[in-house]
């Protein structure tokens, strides 16, 4: 009997090794991994450059603390700032921690407490980020939530106009809701939010935990929409599997985090920074990002063509290699069968198949995944 808490509905597979897009289980079965550890291993499993950088650091120093100067933190922060609207970076360990930092910074900078988020959003599982999340299932059983979080319909600018006032500290959202179903925001909606925030003195926070670090074909997802937020958060893909995260803020909010206002024991540790530095060297490149966008368009078009023959198919939504395929029925049986046939994918809600392959996936691997998917649908008598 397991001595672990049973808060994960684990698959009956143990992955023990990986290389690029391929992973292998304890029975030596090979899988195409179109989950990337839920959008984490953006440059592939055991990427040689990331491995080499982390191994070198492993032999030098693992940890000191943030009492000391960290030149590698400065180097990674510079790359993040150069690739975004930011001027300053705070390093931590997870997306939830980055979002907590963003919430604290917004409240401290503005002196206000009200924060507006959206239905179907997901921002984390700490009490602050759980309160920010617009999904009741995440909050069930934990008692009263923290106050001052307001949840509104996504892509409804009218509802926001009625709620956003001079008492609002920030509006916080994902430009594409990942856990909520791969739901993209409308450009008019996002630009409207930015305008209202400026009018009312509120900050605009973009949660880039899943959409950032090249996943959508841009350095960060907000860059598709001609907006400039005050704060963005990043995690998942930043360390390519080594736990690390960042909150990035503009020059105007920088002074609100003075010494002692916020901190993290392990945030920005040398091992995490070595992994992040090597990862960013690969991803923050115009040619690499353009190729991510091209691969995403190719995969999405092929999926649309295939699923058009499936009566329950409702459509594909994507930016870069963040793809959701929606059906009018639950898709857990398809996901299970795909796993048995050697293709790992996940869901985003009960009726959306979510594909998050490594950004380094090859066209050959994309075609191989499409073949497995077609054969699986034929097996289930959904495709003829």
C-alpha positions as CSV (number, residue, x, y, z in Angstrom):
1,X,0.0,0.0,0.0
2,X,1.3,3.4,-1.0
3,X,2.5,5.8,1.8
4,X,1.7,8.8,-0.4
5,X,-1.4,11.0,-0.1
6,X,-3.9,10.0,-2.7
7,X,-4.4,13.5,-4.1
8,X,-3.3,12.5,-7.6
9,X,-5.3,10.2,-9.9
10,X,-2.1,8.6,-11.2
11,X,-1.8,6.6,-14.4
12,X,-0.5,3.0,-14.0
13,X,2.8,3.9,-15.8
14,X,6.2,4.7,-14.3
15,X,8.3,6.8,-16.7
16,X,12.0,6.2,-16.0
17,X,13.8,7.8,-18.8
18,X,13.4,10.2,-21.7
19,X,15.1,11.9,-24.6
20,X,13.6,14.7,-26.6
21,X,9.9,13.9,-27.3
22,X,10.3,10.2,-26.4
23,X,9.9,8.7,-22.9
24,X,10.2,5.1,-21.7
25,X,8.4,3.3,-18.9
26,X,9.6,0.7,-16.5
27,X,8.5,-2.1,-18.9
28,X,10.7,-0.4,-21.6
29,X,7.7,0.7,-23.6
30,X,8.3,3.8,-25.7
31,X,5.8,6.8,-25.8
32,X,5.6,10.0,-27.7
33,X,5.2,12.6,-25.0
34,X,2.7,15.3,-26.1
35,X,2.3,16.4,-22.5
36,X,5.9,17.7,-21.8
37,X,5.1,17.2,-18.1
38,X,2.1,19.6,-18.5
39,X,4.0,22.1,-20.6
40,X,7.3,22.0,-18.7
41,X,9.9,20.2,-20.8
42,X,9.7,22.8,-23.6
43,X,13.1,21.9,-25.1
44,X,12.6,18.2,-24.7
45,X,13.5,15.6,-22.0
46,X,17.1,15.6,-21.0
47,X,18.1,18.3,-23.4
48,X,21.9,18.1,-23.8
49,X,22.5,21.8,-23.3
50,X,20.4,22.0,-20.1
51,X,21.9,18.8,-18.8
52,X,25.4,20.0,-19.3
53,X,24.8,23.4,-17.7
54,X,23.1,21.8,-14.7
55,X,25.8,19.1,-14.3
56,X,28.5,21.8,-14.3
57,X,26.7,23.8,-11.6
58,X,26.0,20.6,-9.6
59,X,29.7,20.2,-9.1
60,X,30.3,23.8,-8.1
61,X,27.5,24.9,-5.7
62,X,23.9,23.9,-5.1
63,X,22.7,26.5,-2.6
64,X,23.7,29.6,-0.6
65,X,20.8,31.9,0.0
66,X,19.4,35.2,-1.3
67,X,21.5,37.0,1.3
68,X,24.3,36.8,-1.3
69,X,24.8,38.4,-4.7
70,X,23.9,36.0,-7.5
71,X,25.4,36.8,-10.9
72,X,23.6,33.9,-12.6
73,X,20.3,35.3,-11.3
74,X,21.2,38.6,-12.9
75,X,22.0,36.9,-16.2
76,X,18.6,35.0,-16.3
77,X,16.7,38.1,-15.2
78,X,18.4,40.1,-18.0
79,X,17.2,37.5,-20.5
80,X,13.7,37.6,-19.2
81,X,13.5,41.4,-19.2
82,X,14.9,41.6,-22.7
83,X,12.2,39.1,-23.9
84,X,9.3,40.9,-22.1
85,X,7.9,44.3,-21.0
86,X,9.7,43.9,-17.7
87,X,12.3,45.7,-15.8
88,X,12.7,43.6,-12.7
89,X,12.4,39.9,-11.8
90,X,11.7,38.0,-8.6
91,X,12.6,34.3,-8.6
92,X,10.7,31.5,-6.8
93,X,9.9,27.8,-7.3
94,X,6.5,27.3,-8.8
95,X,3.7,29.0,-10.8
96,X,1.6,29.3,-7.6
97,X,4.5,31.1,-5.9
98,X,5.0,33.4,-8.8
99,X,1.3,34.2,-8.8
100,X,1.3,34.8,-5.0
101,X,4.2,37.2,-5.5
102,X,2.2,39.0,-8.2
103,X,-0.9,39.3,-6.0
104,X,1.2,40.6,-3.1
105,X,3.1,43.1,-5.3
106,X,-0.2,44.4,-6.8
107,X,-1.7,45.0,-3.4
108,X,1.4,46.6,-1.9
109,X,2.0,48.9,-4.9
110,X,-1.6,50.1,-5.2
111,X,-2.6,50.0,-1.5
112,X,-5.8,48.2,-2.6
113,X,-7.0,44.7,-2.1
114,X,-9.7,43.9,-4.7
115,X,-8.5,41.7,-7.5
116,X,-10.6,40.6,-10.5
117,X,-10.1,37.2,-12.1
118,X,-12.2,35.1,-14.5
119,X,-14.4,32.0,-14.5
120,X,-12.5,28.8,-15.6
121,X,-9.2,30.4,-14.7
122,X,-6.5,28.5,-12.9
123,X,-3.8,30.3,-10.9
124,X,-2.6,27.8,-8.3
125,X,-3.4,25.8,-5.2
126,X,-2.1,28.0,-2.3
127,X,-4.9,29.9,-0.5
128,X,-4.2,33.1,-2.3
129,X,-4.0,31.6,-5.8
130,X,-6.9,29.2,-5.1
131,X,-9.0,32.2,-4.2
132,X,-8.0,33.8,-7.4
133,X,-8.9,30.7,-9.4
134,X,-12.3,30.7,-11.1
135,X,-13.1,27.0,-10.7
136,X,-15.2,25.8,-7.7
137,X,-13.7,22.2,-7.9
138,X,-10.3,23.6,-6.9
139,X,-11.8,25.1,-3.7
140,X,-14.1,22.3,-2.6
141,X,-13.7,21.3,1.0
142,X,-11.2,24.0,2.1
143,X,-13.7,26.3,3.8
144,X,-13.9,30.1,3.3
145,X,-11.7,31.6,0.6
146,X,-9.6,34.7,1.1
147,X,-11.6,37.8,0.5
148,X,-11.4,40.5,-2.2
149,X,-11.3,38.2,-5.2
150,X,-14.0,38.8,-7.8
151,X,-14.7,36.3,-10.6
152,X,-16.2,37.4,-13.9
153,X,-17.2,35.7,-17.2
154,X,-14.2,35.3,-19.6
155,X,-14.2,37.5,-22.7
156,X,-17.0,39.7,-21.3
157,X,-15.8,43.3,-21.4
158,X,-19.2,44.7,-20.3
159,X,-19.1,42.7,-17.1
160,X,-15.6,44.0,-16.4
161,X,-16.6,47.6,-17.1
162,X,-19.3,47.3,-14.4
163,X,-17.0,45.8,-11.8
164,X,-13.6,47.4,-12.3
165,X,-13.5,50.6,-10.2
166,X,-11.0,52.8,-8.4
167,X,-10.8,50.3,-5.5
168,X,-9.4,47.6,-7.8
169,X,-5.8,46.6,-7.3
170,X,-5.5,44.4,-10.4
171,X,-7.0,42.3,-13.1
172,X,-5.4,38.9,-13.3
173,X,-5.9,36.5,-16.2
174,X,-4.4,34.0,-18.6
175,X,-4.4,35.0,-22.2
176,X,-5.2,31.4,-23.0
177,X,-6.9,29.5,-20.2
178,X,-5.0,26.2,-20.0
179,X,-6.6,24.1,-17.3
180,X,-9.9,25.7,-18.1
181,X,-10.1,24.2,-21.6
182,X,-7.5,25.9,-23.8
183,X,-9.8,29.0,-24.1
184,X,-8.1,32.0,-25.8
185,X,-9.0,35.6,-24.8
186,X,-10.3,37.9,-27.6
187,X,-7.8,40.6,-28.6
188,X,-10.5,43.3,-28.1
189,X,-11.2,41.9,-24.6
190,X,-7.5,42.1,-23.6
191,X,-7.0,45.5,-25.0
192,X,-10.2,46.7,-23.3
193,X,-8.9,45.3,-20.0
194,X,-5.6,47.2,-20.4
195,X,-7.4,50.5,-21.2
196,X,-9.8,50.1,-18.2
197,X,-6.9,49.3,-15.8
198,X,-5.1,52.5,-16.9
199,X,-8.2,54.5,-16.4
200,X,-8.9,53.2,-12.9
201,X,-5.4,52.9,-11.6
202,X,-5.4,49.1,-11.5
203,X,-2.5,46.8,-12.5
204,X,-2.8,44.2,-15.3
205,X,-1.3,40.8,-14.3
206,X,-0.9,38.1,-17.0
207,X,-0.4,34.6,-15.7
208,X,2.1,33.1,-18.2
209,X,2.8,30.0,-16.3
210,X,1.6,27.8,-19.1
211,X,1.7,30.2,-22.1
212,X,5.1,31.6,-21.4
213,X,8.7,30.5,-22.5
214,X,7.9,30.0,-26.1
215,X,4.8,27.7,-25.8
216,X,2.6,29.9,-28.0
217,X,5.3,30.8,-30.6
218,X,6.1,34.0,-28.8
219,X,8.4,34.5,-25.8
220,X,5.2,35.2,-23.8
221,X,1.6,34.7,-24.8
222,X,0.5,38.3,-24.2
223,X,2.8,39.4,-27.1
224,X,0.2,38.1,-29.6
225,X,-2.3,40.7,-28.5
226,X,-0.6,44.1,-28.7
227,X,-0.9,44.7,-25.0
228,X,1.7,45.5,-22.3
229,X,0.9,44.2,-18.8
230,X,2.4,45.5,-15.6
231,X,3.3,42.1,-14.2
232,X,3.7,38.6,-15.8
233,X,4.4,35.3,-14.1
234,X,6.4,32.4,-15.5
235,X,7.2,28.9,-14.3
236,X,6.6,25.5,-16.1
237,X,8.9,25.8,-19.1
238,X,11.4,28.2,-17.5
239,X,13.7,25.4,-16.1
240,X,12.7,22.7,-18.6
241,X,11.8,20.4,-15.7
242,X,14.0,21.8,-12.9
243,X,11.7,23.6,-10.5
244,X,11.9,27.4,-11.0
245,X,9.6,30.3,-11.5
246,X,9.7,34.1,-11.9
247,X,7.5,37.1,-11.5
248,X,8.4,39.9,-13.9
249,X,7.4,43.5,-13.3
250,X,7.7,46.9,-15.0
251,X,9.8,49.7,-13.7
252,X,6.9,51.5,-12.1
253,X,6.1,48.6,-9.7
254,X,9.7,47.7,-8.9
255,X,10.1,49.9,-5.8
256,X,7.1,48.3,-4.0
257,X,9.2,45.2,-3.2
258,X,11.8,46.7,-0.8
259,X,14.1,44.5,1.4
260,X,12.1,42.2,3.7
261,X,8.8,42.6,1.8
262,X,8.9,39.2,0.1
263,X,11.3,36.3,-0.2
264,X,12.0,32.7,-1.0
265,X,14.6,30.3,0.5
266,X,15.1,28.3,-2.6
267,X,14.0,30.8,-5.3
268,X,16.7,31.5,-7.8
269,X,19.1,28.8,-6.5
270,X,22.2,28.2,-8.6
271,X,20.9,24.8,-10.0
272,X,17.6,26.3,-11.1
273,X,19.3,29.3,-12.7
274,X,21.7,27.1,-14.6
275,X,18.8,25.2,-16.1
276,X,16.8,28.3,-16.8
277,X,19.8,30.1,-18.4
278,X,20.4,27.2,-20.8
279,X,16.7,26.8,-21.6
280,X,16.3,30.5,-22.4
281,X,19.4,30.4,-24.7
282,X,17.6,27.9,-26.9
283,X,14.0,29.3,-26.8
284,X,14.5,33.1,-26.9
285,X,15.5,33.1,-30.5
286,X,13.4,34.5,-33.3
287,X,13.9,31.6,-35.7
288,X,13.2,29.0,-33.0
289,X,9.9,30.8,-32.0
290,X,8.9,31.1,-35.6
291,X,9.3,27.4,-36.0
292,X,7.1,26.7,-33.0
293,X,4.4,28.8,-34.6
294,X,4.7,26.9,-37.9
295,X,4.6,23.5,-36.2
296,X,1.6,24.6,-34.2
297,X,-0.3,25.7,-37.4
298,X,0.7,22.4,-39.1
299,X,-0.5,20.2,-36.3
300,X,-3.7,22.1,-35.7
301,X,-4.6,22.0,-39.4
302,X,-4.0,18.2,-39.6
303,X,-6.1,17.7,-36.4
304,X,-9.0,19.7,-37.9
305,X,-8.8,17.6,-41.1
306,X,-8.8,14.4,-39.1
307,X,-11.5,15.2,-36.6
308,X,-13.8,16.7,-39.2
309,X,-14.9,13.1,-39.8
310,X,-15.8,12.6,-36.1
311,X,-19.4,13.6,-35.4
312,X,-18.7,14.7,-31.8
313,X,-15.8,17.1,-32.7
314,X,-16.5,20.8,-32.1
315,X,-13.2,22.4,-33.1
316,X,-9.5,23.0,-32.4
317,X,-8.1,26.0,-30.5
318,X,-4.4,26.7,-30.5
319,X,-1.5,29.2,-30.3
320,X,1.8,27.7,-31.2
321,X,2.1,24.3,-29.6
322,X,-0.6,24.8,-27.0
323,X,-3.6,22.9,-28.6
324,X,-7.0,22.0,-27.4
325,X,-9.4,19.7,-29.3
326,X,-13.0,20.1,-28.1
327,X,-15.7,17.4,-28.3
328,X,-19.3,17.3,-27.3
329,X,-18.6,14.3,-25.1
330,X,-16.1,13.3,-22.5
331,X,-12.7,12.3,-23.9
332,X,-11.1,10.3,-21.1
333,X,-11.6,7.0,-23.0
334,X,-9.8,8.4,-26.0
335,X,-6.9,9.7,-23.8
336,X,-6.6,6.2,-22.2
337,X,-6.5,4.4,-25.5
338,X,-4.0,6.8,-26.9
339,X,-1.8,6.1,-23.9
340,X,-2.1,2.4,-24.5
341,X,-1.1,3.0,-28.2
342,X,2.0,5.0,-27.3
343,X,0.9,8.6,-27.4
344,X,0.7,10.6,-24.1
345,X,-1.8,13.5,-24.1
346,X,-3.9,15.1,-21.3
347,X,-7.3,16.7,-20.9
348,X,-8.3,20.3,-20.2
349,X,-11.7,19.7,-18.6
350,X,-13.8,16.6,-19.4
351,X,-14.3,17.2,-23.1
352,X,-11.0,18.7,-24.4
353,X,-7.9,16.8,-25.5
354,X,-4.9,19.0,-24.7
355,X,-1.6,18.6,-26.7
356,X,1.6,20.2,-25.3
357,X,4.5,18.5,-27.1
358,X,8.0,19.8,-26.5
359,X,8.7,22.8,-28.7
360,X,11.6,20.8,-30.2
361,X,9.2,18.2,-31.6
362,X,10.0,17.2,-35.2
363,X,7.6,17.1,-38.1
364,X,8.3,13.4,-38.2
365,X,7.2,13.0,-34.6
366,X,4.1,15.1,-35.2
367,X,3.1,12.9,-38.1
368,X,3.7,9.8,-36.0
369,X,1.4,11.2,-33.3
370,X,-1.3,11.9,-35.9
371,X,-1.0,8.3,-37.2
372,X,-1.5,7.0,-33.6
373,X,-4.4,9.3,-33.1
374,X,-6.1,8.2,-36.4
375,X,-5.6,4.5,-35.6
376,X,-7.0,5.0,-32.1
377,X,-10.1,6.7,-33.4
378,X,-10.6,3.9,-36.0
379,X,-10.2,1.3,-33.1
380,X,-13.0,3.2,-31.2
381,X,-15.1,3.2,-34.4
382,X,-15.2,7.0,-34.4
383,X,-13.2,7.4,-37.6
384,X,-13.7,5.5,-40.8
